[in-house]
Amino acid sequence: MSADTPPSFVIPVMRLGYAARGITYAITGSLALTAALWSGNAEGTTGALATLRAAPWGTALLWVIAAGLICYCLWRLICAAYDLEDEGTDAKGLVARAGQTITGLLHAGIGLSVAGLAMGGGSGGSGAQDWTQRLMSLPYGKAVVIAVGLITIAAGIYYAHKGLSEKYKSALRLTPTTQKLNPVMKFGFVAQGVVIGIIGALIVLAGWTADASEAGGVGAALEQLRSVAYGRILLGVTALGLIAFAVENFVEAAYRIVPRCADPDIKTLATRAKDKAREAAA
């Protein structure tokens, strides 16, 4: 294997990673929808997964999810290192690859939390508050926390833009299934962007007020949605969006291509859209 050739295991690792991510968001979205319908508490990702411990085979499934999320981290790190999505080496490409690295490390953190759940640890619901408190104890900690929040907001905007612009199409094989589920995937990306954006806003607020309790993850973001006017409706719509994002991850697990490794003649949703545009212009 040359220095420019990605390892052969990258594609199965990628597929397992997206499948685990899909399970995580399916459970989180389902519990959020239950909270919207019956006024329960909206759970974050690790809090939602903690409910599996009481289910038959729940601990085994937690271990599978933890391993899958670590695989997702490995996939993003390899993707960034080998530029598997052809982002390039200019400033824009390097920022995109840095984002892939950060995303991978964040999912590694979630994976380790899930492994802790499998071993009988706590729900991990206060993780965002814990690391925010640690950051604020450092020199210039408040500024660092605010910067992290702003980066998180930018990530939310990126997800929403990726959905609205349908940029995800370039990495998905053209099949009847991907065509049929395209509207669901688009909705899922936008909903994920909204949730991440709210998380970022909470982190900025925590840094601005020097109060780590203001920070929070997915669960806190969902609770913020429920606290506003028509909050249960907004929570319900967002919960459906998270379930749609889970569907998107399952689709990626089955049909995603790796641009650097894929057959150049393979058809994607993006090439189909270009073909239709040419046909309409002819």
Disulfide bonds with the S-S distance in Angstrom:
none
